[in-house]
């Protein structure tokens, strides 16, 4: 065995310094937001005025409304949750079908179709939202003028938000699931078919269980991307504002530490979701 060349001390020190600076840049804003969610001051920034839970549970004598007593914020969180669930379900279902189409089917223009599926990923979210809004509104107006049919789901509102987010998140789910399906050993399916299993049984007992980790990972990515989306949602939202739009409106009016509390709540929820998925993956690996 050839011994590795010794690393110069200056290079090790520079690497550690770069790594520390990168982690500091990455996590310092998050830590600051989390810490000042407990700051006893009417503004979400330094200096530190003392510890308080008012921005979570509220304090009526002091005129403070906490996160858990703010009906508008709680309603916007629920709205974002509902939208994310719809987008996740649609993205995973369509992404799985697209994966089979791209990996199993043989037809002309498949390469071009694969490239077209990636287009929404490179289009800025604002442009994508404006395009979807203009197209959907034109169809709704045409249906109303010609046939007298009101297609409310094509007007600004939550259904259009779901469609707008789905238009590019489905592509991410397709890529993730296709990558795993490409590594699947099809001789397992052939063996099951030779033993008398139906195609539906093979799909249910062999293929889909193999794809389950990719489907769960795609669902987690789709849910988080939908929940935090702002650019596309801003163009398509109606009266029911998701959390990102509500927080944007609050920031324009004048931010309070309640927004820090919301951010900390979402960071903890996202971390718990990631840890849960990691533990499930480790158990399957064992």
N, C-alpha and C positions, 0 to 999 in steps of 0.2 A: 504494500500500500504506500502510495506517495503521500508524505505528510503535507498538510495544507500550509500554505505560505503564511507567515505571521502577519497579522494585521497591524499596521502602524498605530501607535497610541493616538496620534492626532486624528486619524480617521475614525477610530472608535468613539473618541470624544465628540467629533463632529456629528456622527450618526446619532448618538444619544441626545445631543443638543437639538438636532433637527426633529427627532421623534418626540421629545418633550415639548418643543414649540408647536408641533402639529397637533398633539393631543390637547395642549392648552388652548389653542385656537378653536379646536373642535368642541371642547366640553365647557370652557369657561362661560360662554353665554348661557348655556343650559343650567349650569350651577348657579349663576347669578339670578336667573329667573326663578329657580327653585327656592333660593334663600330669601329673596325679597317678596315671595308670596307670604312670608310670615313677618314682614316689616310693619311695625306699628306707625305707619305714615300714610297720608292720603295720596301718595304718588308711588309709582312702581319702580323707583330708582334710588340710588344712594342719596344721602347718608342713612345709616342704620339708626332707627329710633327705638328699637326694642322689639321683643317677641310678642306676637299676637296670633290668634286663630280667627280673628274677625273676618278676614277675607274668605274664609271657608264657611263658617257657621253664622256669621253676621253679628251685629251689635246694634240693636234698636236704639238704646239711649244715645249712642254716638252717631246715629244716623248712617250706619254702615250696613249694606246688604251684602251678605256673603254669597259664595258660589252656590251653596245648597239651598239658598233662599231666593235666588235670582231666577224667576220663572222664565224670563226670556232666554237666558243662557242655557238653562236646562232644556228648554224646548228646542233650541238650536242644536244642542248636543244630540237629542233624540232624532231630530230631522237628519242630521249628518249620519247617524247610526242606521236609520232606515234606508237612506240613499246608498250608503256603503254596502248594506246587505243585498240590495237589489243589484247593484253593480257587480258585487262579488259573485253572486249566483249566476248572473248572465255571462260574465266573463269566463268563469271556470267551465260552464256548460258549452259555450260557443268555442272557447279555446280548446277543449277536448275534442270537439267535432272537427275543428280546423286542423288539429294535430293529426288525426286519422286521415283527413283529406290530403294533407301535405306529405305524409309519410307512406301511406298505403295506396292511394289512388294514382293512376297514370292517365294523364290527359294533356292535350296541347295547352301551352301557355301557363303551365304550373309554375315555372320559374318567375314569369312576369307577375303572376298572382301573388307569389311569395314576397316579391319586392313591393307590390302595391299595399300589402298588409302592413308593411313597416312604415308607410308614409305618415300616418298620424303621429308616430313617435318623434318625427323630426320637425313637425309643424309646431310653432309656438302655440301655447295654450290659448292665448287671447285670440289669435287668428282662427284657431279651430272653433272656439266658441262663437265668434262672429259669423263664421261660415255656416255653422249648424243652425244658428238662430235665423239667419237670412233665408236659408233653404227651407227650414221647417215653417217659418212664417209665410213664405210664398205659397207653399203647398196648402197651408190652412186657409189662406185667403182665397186661393183658387177653388178649393172645395166649398167654401162658404158662398162665393159669388156664383158658381156654376150649378152646384147641386144643392145648395142650401144646407150643407152638412157642416156642423161645427166640430172641428177636430181640436178639442181643448188641449189634448196631450202634446200638440205641436206648438202651443203658445208657451211663453216663458213661465216656468214652473218646475216642480220637482220631476215630473216625467221627462221633460226635456233635459234637465240636469243629469238624470240617469243615462239617457241616450248619449249625451255629450261626453260624459266620463267613460262610458262603455266603449265609445268609438276608438279610444286609444289603449285603454287598460286591457281590452280583449286581446290586442296584439301581444302584450307582454305575457299574458297567460298562454297564448298559443306558442310563443317561443319557448317558454319554460317546459310546457308539457311535451312539445315536439322533441326537445332535447332528450328527454327520458325515453320517449317512445322509440326514438331512433336506436337506442341501445338495447331494446328488447329482443330477446332470442325467440324468433318466430317458430322454432322447432317445438317449443312447448305447446303452442297452439295446435300445431300439426299433430303432435302426439295425442293431445286430448281429443281432437276430431277423429283420429284413427281409432280411438278407444270407444267411440260412439257418442261423445258429448255433442250437444248442439252448439251452434255458433253463439247463441245468446248465453248459454251456460259457460262457454269458454271466455266470453267477454266479461261476464259477471264474476267468475271465480279465478281467472288467471290474469287477464290483461288489465282490468281496472284496479285490482289490488296492487299490481306492479306500478301503476301510474299514481296510486294514492299519495305517496310523498310529494310528487310534483304538483298534484292537484291541491293538496293542503298548502304547500308553499305558495302556489299561485293565488290561492284564496287569501292568504295573509297579506301578500303584496298588494293585491287588488283592494282589499279592505282598507289598508293604511293609505294607499295612494288616493282612493276616493275620499276618505275622511279628511285628508289634509289639502285636497285640491282647492285652489282659489281662482286661478286665471280663467279656466273654462267655466267654472261655476258662476263667476261674476257676470258673465255674458248671458247666462241662461236662466238665472234665478228669478223667481216670481215673488209672491208675498211671503212665503215661508222660507226664511233665510237659514241656511246651514251655519255651522259654527264658524267657519272661516270668514264668511260674509258678515256675521254678527260681530266678530272680533274686530274686523276692519272698520265697521261703523263705529264701534266703541272707541277705537284708537283715534279716529278723526274727531270725535266729540270731546275726547280728553280721557286718557287712560287712567285706570286705578289698579291697585294690586290684585283686584279680582281677576284680571286677565293673566297675571302671573300664577294665580291659583289654578285657573283653567289649564294653563300650559303645564304646570306641574302634574295635575291630574292626568293629562293626556300622556305625558312622558312616562308616568308610572304604569298606566294602562298598556302602553305600547311595550314597555319592558316586560311586563307580566305575560303579554301575548307571545313575545319572542322567547322568553324562558320556557313557557309551556310547550311551544313547538319544538324547542331544542330537546327538552326532556322526552317528548314523545319519539323524536328521532333516535335518541340514545337508546331508549327501550327497544325499539325495533331493531337497532343494530346489534343489541345483545342477543 
